[in-house]
Amino acid sequence: MTLTDVIEVLEAAYPPARAESWDAVGLVCGDPAQEVRRVLFAVDPVAVVAEEALEWSADLIVTHHPLYLRGTTSVAATTPKGRLVHTLIKNDVALYTAHTNADVANPGVSDALARAVGLTGDLVPLQPFPDDPWRGLGRIGELPEPATLGEFAAQAAKGLPHTSWGVRAAGDLSRTVRRVAVSGGAGDSLLGTAAAAGVDVFLTADLRHHPSSEFIEAGGPALIDAAHWATEWPWLDSAASILHASGVNVETRVSATVTDAWTRGY
Ligand SMILES: [Zn+2]
């Protein structure tokens, strides 16, 4: 398989045209004609992930987060990002990113998150595209049985990979929840949408004190805040499955290295 073959499959599932205008998705480094036998999936393009790729002899790393988001004029090995580019190119490892185009895909990042925290049955986008009701940001679904907020938070913590950040709940822990909205990654901007959707609880990451406090005070849905990395990690397996289902002949591996920014809680 060539890198082009693999990219074709990824771009059919995660069309780059669906990425946000500020985003930077697609091939970061690598030769489209190079051969690809092993593909490593990871959330973050960071040094430990590159090390893991080298140890496993991966030819391609597919990450959710972009390496460079803004214009850059140098990839000199004088910065962590430049060093990463050097490591990858010297070792013939390509890097490819599917970010906001993977968020809005169907299935996308929030579908995998919804399943990981125990939502069963149909899922619909929390913020669908005006031209496509089945694609968009976040997902809404239901728990098979009503649960208390405390029970659901514990279940979500169990279903997500462990991080020092853990899972935090805001709101009355004994309130009943069944209809749930989730959004992988930073979900601050979707608080109002979740409230308008009439869900019982909204699970996302990177929630800040003031918006969350005001949201709860205003009688909005309960909130669950998980580690950013943990909310996006379940997608990696889904992306790897898409490669396998397409018939491209590559070995895949999902990095279990925790690259969430927070390494320890006290
Ligand atoms: Zn993210």
Residues whose N, C-alpha, C, O or C-beta is under 5 A from the ligand:
A	BS01	ZN	G185
